[in-house]
Amino acid sequence: MGKRFMEQFSLSLLIVIFSIMFTLFSSSALGGEPHIIDHTCVDITQIPESAIEQAKSKLHIAYGHTSHGSQITSGMSGLVDFANNGGLGLALPHNIFEWNNGGTGGALDLHDYAMDGDAGYYPQWVNNTVDYLGSPDPATGRGSIHPDVNVVIWSWCGQVSGSSEQEMIDNYLAPMAGLETDYPGITFVYMTGHLDGTGANGNLNLRNEQIRQYCKDNGKVLYDFADIESYGPTGETNYMLLNGDDNCDYDLNGNGDKNWAIDWQQSHVEGVDWYECSSAHSQPLNANLKGYAAWWLWAKISGWNPDDASDDSSQDSSDDSSSDSSDSGNDAAADDATDDTSPGGSGGGCFIRNLI
């Protein structure tokens, strides 16, 4: 009796120790510097071929979203032909940016609309995540129904704008942390909500700042949707500070009469500097940037370190036109917003260790 008890106790102790060690060394438990993908992570020419291929070999992604979130996958889809035809001077293998559900034909494995709804519908988004993944497998830290899935990402629609500080904790931050605890073998990617034109003092930015700060304080992975659409390709002007919205409209004189994406598209060459693609509620250039940033995310959580000088981290690009002109032209009223290049004015950006 005593021997059997000791054997069961020893087994239970080993399981507890294994679980603790698994959690400590899993992607969801990594601490340290902020793991943020923002407007500083949109230069697609800087991602080496090896990092792209590594992401495709390692990642199995489940993505839940509604219309605004489709900007990411629409941008990724349009990038395939754009890169194939040498846009931005890219010279990479044919269809290198291809993605599909299952990762067939050498593509990235990304299950689009894997879970119904978006992160603004609580508790549905949590329940849908658990239903999709299945019960946690203690041996892998992943789900039993889709045991290969090692990345889960949810986007918002417009619900961040109407959330209170406590609702953000109760309906998003705490449930995400709970999922990370339950599935330590999966990287859960946090996200900010899209711009709504209310500027730095609006509730939308306050809640986005709450999400950013939480991710910085707790070592989370954040795809900063709002920050990416706050800047044009050159990153010189923070249009959120100029009451920028999800359509890329911003306000210089109280009339809301400017659109940074349309202005940039009209002054640059389609097919060379940018590409036409679907972009729900917005402009193609916005989806372009969202797609570029998504590949930074995939590459970096797979182990790419853009600061590693030994990495063949940049592709030769013969086209410098994307950086020849500023986002705002000569608009003097935009000057106050040109020096703030950090997300929400709070710092961060592109500091991700190997999470997979």
C-alpha positions, 0 to 999 in steps of 0.5 A: 500500500505504502509502495503504491502510494509512493509510486503514485505520489512520485508520478504526480510530482513529476507531472507537476514539475514537468508542467511548471518547467513547460510553462516557464520555458513556453512561449507564453511565459517568456518575459523581458522586453516587449514582443511588439510588431508595430509600424517599425516592422513593415519593411518586407525587404528586410526579411531574409528568405531563410526566415520566411522559409523557417516560419513556413516550416515551423508555424501552424496558425489559427486566425479568428476575425471579422471584417477589419481583421481581414486586412491582414490576410488580404494584404498577405494574399496580394503580396504573393503576386506583388513579390512574384513580379518584383515589387519593391525590388524583391527577388525571391523564389516564386510564391514564397509568400503563399499561404493556405489552410494546411500549408500545402505546396510549401505554403505557410499554414494559416487557417483563416476564419478558424474561429467564428467572430472576433475578440470583441465578443466575450465569452464567445471568442474564448469558447470558440478558441477552446472548441477549436483547439480541443482539451489541452494535451499536457504532453505538448501544451497544445489542443487535442483537436488541432494538435499542430496549431502553435499560434492563435491570433484574434483581431477586433472589430470596433469594440475597443472604442467602447470598452472600459478599463475593467472590461478590457481586463475582464473580457480580453486580457485576463481570458487571454492569459488564461488561455496561455496558461491552459495551452502553454505550447501555443503562442497567443498573439494580442492585438490592438483595435483599429483607429476611430478618429478620436486621437490621443485622448480618445477612449480607443487610444487609452484602451490600446495603450492599456493593451500595449502596457500589459503586453510590455509588463508581462512579456506578451506578443502584440500585433499592434494593428492600430499603430501600423495604420497610424503611419505611412510607409516611411513612418514619419508622421503619427496620424493617430495624433491627427485624428486618423481613422481606419480609412486612413483619413486624418484632420489637418484643419478641422475638416478631416480632408486628408487621406494619407494612404490615397495621397501616398498611392497617387504619388507612387507607382502601383505594382512597384511601390504598392499593390492593389488588394482588398482592404475592408473599411480602408485603403489598399496601402493599409492592407499592404502594411498589415501584410508586411507586418504579419510576415515580420510577426511570423518570421520573428516568432519562428526565431528570426532576429533582425538585429543579428549581424550574422544573419543574411537579414536583408534582401537587395532592393533596387527600388528606393522610391518608397522612402523618397518622399515623406508621408505628409508632404509639406503639410506644416500642420503635421509637423507636431506629429512627425517626431513621435514614431513610437506606438501610441507615443509609448515606445516599443517595437520589434523586440521578439525572441524565438518563441516557437 
